[in-house]
Amino acid sequence: MAYDKELAAAIKAASLAARLCRKVQKALLQSDVRSKHGRNKSPVTVADYGSQALVSFVLQQEFPGEFSLVAEEDSNDLRKDGGGEIVERITKLVNESLTSDGSYGVSLSSEDILKAIDSGKSEGGSQGRHWVLDPIDGTKGFVKGDQYAVALALLDSGNVVLGVLACPNLPLTSISFAHPHSPNNEVGCLFFAEVGRGTYMQPLDGSSTVKVQVSAVENPEEASFFESYEAAHSMHDLSSLIAQKLGVKAAPIRMDSQVKYGALSRGDGAIYLRFPRNGYREKIWDHAAGSIVVTEAGGVVTDVAGKQLDFSKGKYLDLDTGIIVSNQKLMPLLFDAVRASLAQKSKPQP
């Protein structure tokens, strides 16, 4: 089954959201950063909420029938005392984005915005279609002025059938591992993939689409790997041990968000390792779009047991130990190094 209409809508929604995020990041005000309630206190910005409202609105306009969205944010904090000012700012940003696009000819009220944000409360699952959104994947990178992504995917009967990654700060040309920032300041990539159709990359302005492939590196000594900045998301000491056992010479590139999946899909690196600390539960919106972008580019995404990621169980991934990503040739060697490293780490230290 082709998902051409859905893919076109996803590209449009993610592109608009990325432009909103870029605008906010350029003039990041201290008042734009709030702290989520809960244990991790991760920063959340007007851009997270604005991005989610915008994507939700666009998708509901394009598909006005049954609509299901599994997304990270909700309006609970915004509806509390003191939230009015930030809601006004989000409303202004979303309406400016819609006006600049010109497709819909509407002006949304603050209540429309809150309802759009709250349409992301679906639980997902194995039945029917569900959009999956991380409105800003890598909020900490966003706040620092670094890498982040708008990550949007579509599940059909529990399977990821398309994914879009809008990466406003990723260089258009391949990242040099010595210099992960573009020397000519040309940044802003959008990756998209549809099941069975391959993965493509284009600038955020929509020009010059190219098909991309993962790295063809077969020798681990020539490989390089990505991992998360966040210590909670990736045990750096374990990644280092795996790289040592593989014979990888290059230092890791640490980067926020699913931008890593996008960079990997075009061959910037050959391996991505993600080993969260015990107790961390992976959410589907952190991997749905990225995983199809890599697999349609010829890569492999599995857990440590070699199982494909299962997005059919609701909001969380039920997986073994961590996520490993590479090309077909390196994967067997990577599995061996991962298993040997995990065994070594689990041995009692003398």
N, C-alpha and C positions, 0 to 999 in steps of 0.2 A: 504494500500500500504506500502511495506517495503522500507526503506531508508538505507539499509545496506551499499551500496557503498558510498553514501553521508556521512554517519556517519563515516565510516573508513577514508575517505578523510579529514573530519573535525577534527577528532582526530589527524591525522598525521599533519595537518597544524597548529593546536593550540599547539601541543606538540613542534614542531620545533620553533614556535614563542616564546613559553615560555622559551625554552632553550636560545634563543637569548636574551630575556629580562633579564634572570637570569645572563647571562654573562656580560651584560651592567651594571646591578645593582651592581654586585660585584666590578666593577672597575669604579664606577660612577665618571665621570670627570665633572668639572664645565662647560666645553665647550659643554657637551652633553645636557645641559638643556637650552632650548630657551623659549621665552615667546610668546604664541600665540597672534596674533593681535585680537583686539576685547575687549569687555567690561571686561570679567572676568580675562584676562591675566593668564590663567591657564598654568602651566609649561608643556611643551611638550618636549620629549627627542628623541634622535636617536632611542631609542627602540620602541617608538610609531610608527614612520615611518617604521622602519625595520620590525616590527611585521606585519604591514598592507601590506607591499610589499611582505613579505614571504607568508602570508596566501593567498593573491590575486594570486600570482604566482602558488602556489601549487594547488589551486582550479581550476585555468584555465588550468593547465596541466591535471588534472584529468577529467575535464568536458569542453572540448575545444569548444563545441557548443555555444549556447546562454548562456551568463554569465551575471548575475546581482548581484552587491555587494553594499549594503548600509553600509557605514563605516564612521568613525568619521573624518579621516584626509584627506587632499589634499596637493598637492605639491606647492601651491601658494607661501608660505613663502620660500620654498627651492629654488625656481627659481629666487628669488630676488638676488641682489648684496650681496655678502658675504655668500651665501648659499653653495658655491662649496665645501668647506671643510667638512661640515656636510653631504653633499650628498656622497662624497667619503667614509666617515666613514660608512654610512648606506650601501653603495654598498659592501664594504669589509665585513661587518657583515653578510649581507644576503648571499653572495657567500660562506663565511666560513660555514654558517649553511647548505647550500645546499650540499657543498662538504662533510660535516660530515655525512649527511644523505645518500648520494650516489645514490639516485633514479633517478636523472634527468641528470647528466653529462653535465651541462651547466655552463657558466659563464656569468652573467648578466652585462650589461653596466649601467652606471649611468642613461642614458635615459630610459633603460628598467625598472629600479627601479622607476623612476618618473612616468612612464606610469602605472606600477603596482599599485602604491599608488593612482593614479587618476582613476583607474577602480572602485573605491569605491564611485562614484558619483551618483549611482542610487537613485531614490526617493522611491523605494519599491512600495507598494500598494497591491491591492486585486487580481490582475491578475498574473498568472505565478509563477515562483520560484525566490526568492531573498535570497541571503546570507546576513546575518546581523552581522557586526563585530564591536566590540570595541577592538582595538589592544592592548591597556592597559587601562583597566577599573580601575580607582583609581591611576591616574598619581601622585597625591600628596603622596599617600602611597608608591608608587614606589620610588619616589625621597627621601623619608625619610628612605628607607630601610625596609618598612613595607608591609602590605598586598596590593595585586593588583591581577588582573585576566586578562587573554586573554579570551574574551567571544565571541563565535561564534555560530550562530543559522541559521537554514534554514526555510524560510517561503514558504509555498505552498498554493496558493490561499488565502493569508492573514492569514493563520494559522501557528503557530510555530510547526514544525514536528520533529525537533531534536535540541539539544543544547549541547554545550561542554564548560565547564569552566576549564581552566588550571590555577591553583592557586599555583605558585611556592613557596610561603612562608607559606602556610597553613600546620600546623602539620598533619602528617599522622594519629595520634591518636586524639581522641576527645578533643576539647579545654576544659580546666578547666576554669570556669568563674572567678576564682580567679587569674589564671595564663594563659592568652591567648596565651602564647608562649610555644612551645614544650621544655620540660626539656632536652630531649636527642638529640635535633637538627635535628631530622628526619622530614624534611619538603618537600613539593612538591606533591600536589594532582591534579588529573584530574577527573572531574565528567562528565559523559555523559548520555544523555537520548534521547530516540526515542519514538515517540507517540505510546502509547499502549504497550510499552516494558519494562517500569520501568527505574529506575536510578541506575547507577553503578559508583563506585569510584575505581581508581587505582593510584599507585604512578606514578609520571611523567615518570619514566623509563619503564612503561608499564607492570610491573609484578603484579601478584595476584589481579585480579579484584574481587570486592565484590559488591553485591547488597545492596543498602542503603534504609532506611525508615526514614520518619520524626519522631519526638518525639511522643510518645503515651501519654504524660502527659495530664491529664484531669482537675486537680486541679490547678487553676491559681497561687495559693500560691507556687506551686512547679515549676512554669514555669520561664523561663528567656528569655530576649529579646535582639535582635540586633537593632542597629540604626546606621545611618551614623555619621562619624566625622563632616562632612561638615554641618555647620549651615544652609546654603542655601538649602541643600538637606533634612534636617530633623529638625523640630521645637522641640528641646529637652524638652522645657517646656510642650508642649502638650503631648509628649510621656510619660513624667513623670506623668502627671495627669491621663492618661489612665492606666498606670501601677498601680497607687495608687487606682483607682476605681476597678481594677481587683483584687487587693490584692497581686500583684506580690511583692515578698520580695527581690529578687536578684537585684543588680545594673545592669544597662544596659551594654552590651558590645558594644563599639563604634569601628567600623571597616570600612575601606575604601572598596569600590567596591562590585561587585557581589559575592565575596568570602562569603558574608553573606548568600546568597542563597545556596551555596555549603555546608557550615557548617550546615545550617538549614536542608538541605535534609538528612543529616546523623544523625540528632537528637541532635546536640550540644546545640541548644537552641530550644525554642518552638514558638517564635513570632518574626516577623520582622516588624517594623513600619517605614514608610517613609512619612513624611508630609513636602513637600517643601514649602518654603516661597512663598507668592503670586507673580505671574508673572513668576515663574520658569516652563518651559515646559519640561516634561519628554521625552527623546529620546528613540526610540525603542531599540537601541543597548545597553542601560543601563539595560534592563530587559528581552529581548527575551530569551537568553540562560538560565538565572537564573530562569525564571518563569517555563519553562518546566522541568528543573532539580528538582524543588520543587514539581510540580504537579505530575510528574511521580513517585516521592517518596511518594505519598499519601497526599501531602499538598494541601492547597488552597491559591490562589493568586488572590486578587480582589482589586477594588478601594473601597472607603468608601461607595458607593451606593450598593456594593455587586456584581458589574458587573465584568466579566472577562476582563482582559486587551485586548484591540483591537489593533492588530498590522497591520491592513489592510489599515490604513489611510495615509500611507507615513512615513516620518521620525519621526513624533511626536505621542505620546499617548494622546488621548483626554479622560481625566479621571476626576473623581469627587474627589477633595480635596487631596487625597493621596493614598498610596498603603499599604495594610495590608496583612500579610502572617502568616499562622499558620496551625495547624492540624484541621481535621474535627470536633473534639470534642470541642476544645477551641474556634472555630470561632464564634459561636453564642454569647458567653459571651464577646468576643473581640468586636464584632459589637456593642453590648449594651454599653460597656465602651467607645468606640470611639464616638458614637453618643452623649452620655451624656456629654462627655468631650468637644466636639465641641460646643454643646449647651451652656455649662457653659462659654466657652471662648468667645462666641459671645455676651453674655450679657453685657450691658454697666456696667462698674465698678462704684460703688457709690463714 
